Structures are given as structure tokens and as C-alpha cells.
């Protein structure tokens, strides 16, 4: 058995383990060390800057009234909260419904330019020092604005990311359960990222920025929230994670819809990696580069492509009589991917076996990286957001 093949095999195994488990462990250790030498800034809960809540939406008539009422019910002084819906390109009753709701502003034009273009246009109407973006199909907890804006007492904070949660009632199928587990783990990593230095990319379900730091994005930007937050990091500011501010939404209706969403995110990830190349330079900010590569770049590139290579090398070594260890590892991989395959077959027949959720969801996540890379290369991924079909709407807070 070639020693070079063996070295590559174990190097890739370590890479996968580091990406999905090891990075979190390293983060935790670094934070324990940091806590010894630093103290947390005391934040005043009475801090109440003026805020604009911006909700981009496209054909969301099924959710829009509940979203408007939910936004109006948030615990924040009405005199300091502006609520702005932008409905560009919508052809349903969204505008008609919103115009009947007192306390919200609607801007609309017939042309549909995509989410980045809509947010660029919405910012022209924002007159407050803080802007918050959230999705039309999410419900927010009452205290979310207060919990987010308190962090802007720290001048180094350029943005605050809320937490995305998947409603419990939608976690009964593969897509909902898989998405729920994924976001729980992501939330943990974001908490650790934020405590070490900064969140590396925020979810658009609930994200806020200092308005004067928000810049117009290229209109073909696929992951507007991610790119916007990291461009603010490029300027030397931090993105803080605040789990007490959260947005609840239902999971994807099925795995097909979830896969569509994941492929779009993966394509956007490839686009973002090329547009945020400065973050790969450790001489700009070594901590941010470490976090960005470990949490994002590896997942969206090298690690996903390592998985099939590991399987092929494992087969080669097992066939060459590499020993019991390589045989056991091969059988373990084959069992895992077989469970993913059975999960796919069962899901197509509407049979739900929870033990299959993790391998199946893991497999489609990494398949999405390949499909997303292909879409980015051939330019077939549109920037305009294509809604994934979701289960029945999330409960309000």
C-alpha cells in the first residue's frame, strides 16, 4: 500500500473532522483562554436608538398580514421604530394588503430585480442609525429589537445577527428535522465565533447593521446578508451574535425544496468566496481569517470534495489488504451512505425514520456543494430569490 495514499487519506479524514467537529472544540478552548484575560462590557438595556425594520418580500400574500401585525407588536417605542416593506415585482395581493395596515410603509415598483437590488433601493428610504432586515415568512420574539440594539453601545460593533429557529411542529420530516439540527449546531458555532471575535456571515432571517456602514451590493449577489455582513467586517467592525433575538420559521416542505435552497446557498458561497478574497489574507486580520476559513470556506469547498476522495482511497486501501482498521472504516462509510440512500427512498415514499435523518441530510448538504459549484461556474444560478415551499407558517411569539 502506497504511503502517500495513506497520508492523503488520513489528512482528509482530519480535515473533515476538523470542519464539522474540531473547529468548535478549538473555538471553545480559545474562548476559555480569552476569558482569563478579558472582561465583558456592561450594556445598558435602556439604550433605544431609532430603528428601521426592513422586510423585503416577493409574492408573500399568505404571510404578509401576520408579518405586519407581528412587526407592529414588537416591544419597542413606536416613535423610534419605522417598519418598511419593499414588495418590488410582486404580482399578488401583498401591496393591497399592506396598504390597509396602519403603521407600516410600503415601497413598490413593478420591476423585480432580486433581493440585493430591493435592499439597495430600500436603504434610500432608511433615515435611522440602525437598520434591521428580516424575512416576510418569519415571526420575531417581542424583545428582539431591544436585544439587538444594545450591542451598538460598543463602537466596534458594525452589525448584530439574531438567531434562526425552526418551529418544532415542522421537525417531523427529514427536511424539517435536518434543518432544525443544522441550525442548532450553527447557532452554537455562531455564539462561539461572536465571543472569540466576530460572526462570519449572518443569516438574513434577522440581521441588523449600522446604516452608515451598509453599502450597495452588486445586484447579482446571491447571499446578500452574508456578503453585506462580511464587507462590514472588512472595514474593521465586528458582527455580534445575539441568541435572545430570534426569528422563527417553518422548515422546508420536503427534501426537494430544502435541496433547492441549499444549492442556491452553495452557489452563493462560491460567488462570495471570490468577492471576499481579502478575508483570506491573514495579514489583514488573522483571527477573522481563521474563523472565515474554518467555518465557511472549508465547508463550501475542500471538505465536501474530500468526502468522495476519502471513500475511493478507503476502497483502494481495503482491497490492497490495508488491515482491519481500513476495512472497518470502509464498512462504516458504506453503512452511513447506505442509510442516506435508504432515507432518500423512504422520503420519496413519505416514510419517516428518524435514525436516517442525519445521514440523509448530511449527504444532501454536501451534494449541494457540488451542484452549487456547477451552477456558479456555468452562471445558471439566478440572484433573484426563489422561494422554497415551506410547511404551514410558524407560530407567532
C-alpha positions in Angstrom: 0.0 0.0 0.0 1.4 3.4 -1.0 2.4 5.6 2.0 1.5 8.7 0.0 -2.1 7.4 -0.4 -2.3 6.6 3.3 -1.0 10.1 4.2 -3.6 11.8 1.9 -6.3 9.6 3.3 -5.6 10.5 7.0 -5.1 14.1 6.1 -8.5 14.3 4.5 -10.1 12.4 7.4 -8.6 15.0 9.8 -9.8 17.8 7.6 -13.4 16.5 7.7 -13.3 16.0 11.4 -11.9 19.5 12.0 -14.5 21.1 9.7 -17.6 19.5 11.4 -16.4 18.9 15.0 -12.8 20.1 15.6 -13.3 23.8 14.8 -16.0 24.0 17.5 -13.6 22.4 20.0 -10.7 24.7 19.1 -13.1 27.7 19.3 -14.2 26.7 22.8 -10.6 26.3 24.0 -9.6 29.7 22.6 -12.5 31.3 24.3 -11.7 29.8 27.7 -8.2 31.4 27.3 -9.7 34.7 26.2 -12.0 34.9 29.2 -9.0 34.8 31.5 -7.6 38.0 30.1 -10.7 40.0 29.2 -13.8 41.4 30.8 -17.2 41.9 29.1 -18.6 45.4 28.6 -21.7 46.3 30.6 -24.5 47.2 28.2 -27.4 49.5 29.2 -30.8 47.9 28.4 -32.4 51.3 28.3 -30.5 52.2 25.1 -33.1 53.0 22.4 -31.8 54.3 19.1 -34.2 54.9 16.3 -34.5 51.8 14.1 -36.0 50.9 10.7 -37.2 47.3 10.2 -36.9 46.4 6.5 -38.9 43.4 5.2 -38.1 42.6 1.5 -40.9 40.3 0.1 -42.0 38.9 -3.1 -45.5 37.4 -3.5 -45.9 36.8 0.2 -49.7 37.4 0.5 -50.1 34.2 2.6 -47.8 35.6 5.3 -47.8 39.3 4.8 -50.7 40.4 7.1 -49.4 38.2 10.0 -45.9 39.6 9.4 -47.1 43.2 9.5 -49.1 42.6 12.7 -46.2 40.8 14.3 -43.8 43.6 13.5 -46.2 46.2 14.9 -46.4 44.2 18.2 -42.7 44.3 18.9 -41.7 45.7 22.2 -40.0 49.0 21.2 -41.1 52.6 21.3 -43.4 53.3 18.4 -41.9 56.7 17.9 -38.5 55.1 17.3 -39.5 52.2 15.1 -40.2 52.6 11.4 -41.5 49.5 9.5 -40.8 49.3 5.8 -42.0 46.6 3.4 -40.4 46.5 -0.1 -42.5 44.5 -2.5 -40.8 45.1 -5.8 -42.0 42.8 -8.6 -44.8 41.2 -6.5 -47.8 40.3 -8.6 -50.1 39.1 -5.8 -52.2 41.0 -3.2 -49.2 41.8 -1.0 -49.3 45.6 -1.7 -53.1 45.8 -1.4 -53.0 44.0 2.0 -50.2 46.1 3.4 -51.7 49.4 2.3 -54.6 48.7 4.7 -52.3 48.3 7.7 -51.8 51.4 9.7 -48.2 51.9 10.9 -46.3 50.3 8.1 -44.8 51.9 5.0 -44.7 50.1 1.6 -42.5 50.9 -1.4 -43.1 49.1 -4.6 -42.2 49.1 -8.2 -43.2 46.7 -11.0 -39.7 45.7 -11.9 -38.3 42.7 -10.0 -34.5 43.0 -9.5 -33.8 40.4 -6.8 -33.3 40.7 -3.1 -29.9 42.6 -3.3 -31.4 45.2 -5.6 -34.5 45.5 -3.4 -32.4 46.1 -0.3 -30.2 48.6 -2.1 -33.4 50.5 -3.0 -34.8 50.2 0.5 -31.8 51.8 2.1 -32.5 55.0 0.2 -35.6 55.3 2.5 -33.8 54.5 5.7 -33.2 57.6 7.9 -32.4 55.9 11.2 -28.9 55.0 12.5 -29.8 51.3 12.8 -31.4 49.1 10.1 -32.8 45.6 10.7 -33.6 43.2 7.9 -35.8 40.2 8.3 -37.8 37.8 6.1 -41.5 38.0 5.5 -42.2 34.4 6.4 -40.6 34.6 9.9 -42.1 35.7 13.2 -39.9 37.6 15.7 -39.8 37.4 19.5 -41.1 40.6 21.2 -37.8 41.7 22.7 -35.7 41.1 19.6 -35.1 44.8 18.7 -34.0 45.7 22.3 -31.7 42.7 22.5 -30.0 43.6 19.2 -29.6 47.4 19.5 -28.0 47.2 23.0 -24.8 46.0 21.3 -24.4 49.2 19.3 -23.2 50.9 22.5 -19.9 49.3 21.6 -18.3 51.4 18.8 -16.5 48.3 17.3 -19.8 46.6 16.5 -21.0 47.1 13.0 -23.8 44.5 12.9 -25.8 42.2 15.1 -27.1 38.9 14.0 -30.2 37.3 15.5 -30.8 33.5 15.8 -32.8 31.5 13.3 -35.0 28.8 14.7 -37.1 26.1 13.0 -40.5 25.7 14.6 -40.9 22.4 16.5 -44.1 21.3 14.7 -42.2 21.3 11.3 -39.4 19.0 12.5 -41.3 15.7 11.9 -39.8 15.1 8.5 -36.3 14.8 7.1 -36.0 18.3 5.8 -37.5 19.9 8.9 -35.6 17.8 11.4 -32.4 18.1 9.5 -32.7 21.8 9.1 -33.6 22.1 12.8 -30.5 20.2 13.9 -28.3 22.0 11.5 -29.4 25.4 12.8 -29.0 24.4 16.4 -25.4 23.4 15.7 -24.9 26.6 13.6 -26.2 28.7 16.5 -23.7 27.2 18.8 -20.8 27.9 16.5 -22.0 31.5 15.9 -22.2 32.1 19.7 -18.6 30.9 19.9 -17.5 32.8 16.8 -19.0 36.0 18.3 -17.3 35.6 21.6 -13.9 35.0 20.1 -14.1 37.9 17.6 -17.0 38.1 15.1 -19.7 36.1 13.4 -18.5 35.2 9.9 -21.6 35.8 7.9 -25.1 36.3 9.2 -28.5 34.8 8.2 -31.0 37.1 6.5 -33.9 35.9 8.7 -32.8 38.5 11.3 -29.8 40.8 10.9 -29.1 44.4 11.8 -26.4 46.9 10.8 -25.3 50.4 11.4 -27.0 52.2 8.5 -23.9 54.2 7.6 -21.9 51.1 7.0 -24.4 49.4 4.6 -23.2 49.6 1.1 -24.9 48.8 -2.2 -24.3 45.3 -3.3 -23.8 44.0 -6.8 -27.4 43.2 -8.0 -26.4 39.7 -8.9 -25.4 39.0 -5.3 -26.9 35.6 -4.2 -26.1 35.7 -0.5 -26.8 39.4 0.2 -26.9 39.0 4.0 -23.6 37.1 4.1 -21.7 39.4 1.8 -23.0 42.6 3.4 -22.0 41.4 6.9 -18.5 40.4 5.9 -17.9 43.6 3.9 -18.6 45.4 7.2 -16.0 43.1 8.8 -13.6 44.1 6.1 -13.9 47.7 7.3 -12.7 46.6 10.8 -16.0 46.2 12.5 -17.4 43.1 14.3 -20.7 41.2 13.8 -22.1 40.2 17.2 -24.4 37.2 17.7 -27.5 37.7 19.9 -29.5 34.5 20.6 -32.1 36.4 22.6 -33.2 38.0 19.3 -34.6 35.3 17.1 -36.7 34.6 14.1 -38.9 31.5 13.8 -39.8 29.9 10.5 -41.1 26.5 9.4 -38.9 24.0 7.8 -38.9 23.2 4.1 -41.9 21.3 2.9 -39.8 18.4 1.8 -36.2 17.5 1.0 -36.5 18.6 -2.7 -37.4 22.1 -1.6 -34.6 22.1 1.1 -32.1 20.9 -1.6 -33.1 23.7 -3.9 -32.4 26.2 -1.1 -29.1 24.5 -0.2 -27.8 24.5 -3.8 -28.6 28.2 -4.0 -26.7 28.9 -0.8 -23.7 26.8 -2.1 -23.6 28.7 -5.4 -23.8 31.9 -3.4 -21.0 30.7 -1.2 -18.7 30.2 -4.2 -19.6 33.6 -5.5 -18.9 35.1 -2.1 -15.5 33.4 -1.7 -14.3 35.1 -4.8 -15.7 38.5 -3.9 -14.4 38.4 -0.3 -10.8 37.4 -1.2 -9.3 40.0 1.2 -10.6 37.9 4.1 -8.2 35.1 3.1 -5.3 37.3 3.8 -4.2 36.7 7.5 -2.2 39.9 7.5 -5.4 41.9 7.4 -6.9 40.2 10.4 -5.6 36.8 11.4 -8.5 36.0 13.8 -11.1 36.8 11.2 -9.3 34.8 8.5 -9.0 31.8 10.8 -12.8 32.0 11.5 -13.8 32.6 7.9 -11.7 29.7 6.5 -12.6 27.3 9.3 -16.3 28.0 9.4 -17.2 28.8 5.8 -14.5 28.2 3.2 -13.8 24.6 4.2 -17.4 23.6 4.2 -18.1 25.3 0.9 -15.1 23.9 -0.9 -12.4 21.5 0.1 -14.2 19.4 2.8 -17.2 18.5 0.6 -14.9 17.5 -2.2 -12.8 15.4 0.2 -15.7 13.0 1.1 -15.8 11.1 -2.2 -12.0 11.0 -2.3 -11.9 9.5 1.2 -14.3 6.8 0.1 -12.3 6.0 -3.1 -9.0 5.9 -1.2 -10.5 3.7 1.5 -11.7 1.2 -1.1 -8.3 1.1 -2.6 -6.5 0.5 0.7 -9.0 -2.1 1.9 -8.6 -4.0 -1.4 -4.8 -3.9 -1.0 -5.1 -5.6 2.4 -4.5 -2.5 4.4 -5.7 -4.2 7.6 -8.7 -4.3 9.9 -8.8 -0.6 10.6 -9.3 0.3 6.9 -11.9 -2.4 6.5 -13.9 -1.2 9.5 -13.7 2.4 8.2 -14.9 1.3 4.8 -17.8 -0.6 6.2 -18.7 2.3 8.4 -18.7 4.7 5.4 -20.7 2.3 3.3 -23.2 1.9 6.1 -23.6 5.6 6.6 -24.1 6.3 2.8 -26.5 3.3 2.6 -28.6 4.9 5.4 -28.6 8.1 3.4 -29.8 6.2 0.3 -32.5 4.4 2.3 -33.5 7.7 3.8 -33.9 9.1 0.2 -36.0 6.1 -0.8 -38.2 6.3 2.3 -38.6 10.1 2.0 -39.9 9.6 -1.6 -42.5 7.2 -0.2 -43.3 9.5 2.7 -41.9 7.0 5.2 -40.2 8.9 8.1 -37.5 7.0 10.1 -35.7 9.4 12.4 -32.4 7.5 12.6 -32.0 8.2 8.9 -32.4 11.9 9.1 -28.8 12.8 9.9 -27.0 10.7 7.2 -29.6 11.8 4.6 -29.4 15.5 5.5 -25.6 15.3 5.7 -25.5 13.7 2.2 -27.8 16.3 0.6 -25.9 19.2 2.2 -22.6 18.0 0.6 -24.2 17.1 -2.7 -25.5 20.7 -2.7 -21.9 22.0 -2.6 -21.1 20.1 -5.9 -24.3 21.3 -7.5 -23.8 24.8 -6.3 -20.3 24.9 -7.6 -21.5 23.8 -11.0 -24.2 26.4 -11.1 -21.7 29.1 -10.1 -19.3 28.0 -12.8 -21.8 28.0 -15.6 -23.7 31.0 -14.3 -27.0 29.3 -14.1 -27.8 30.4 -10.5 -30.0 33.5 -10.6 -29.7 36.1 -7.9 -33.4 36.5 -7.6 -34.6 34.5 -4.6 -36.7 31.5 -5.5 -38.9 30.7 -2.5 -38.7 27.2 -1.2 -42.1 25.7 -0.4 -42.5 25.8 3.4 -44.8 24.0 5.8 -47.6 25.9 7.4 -46.5 29.1 8.9 -44.7 29.4 12.1 -46.5 30.3 15.3 -46.1 33.9 16.4 -44.4 34.8 19.7 
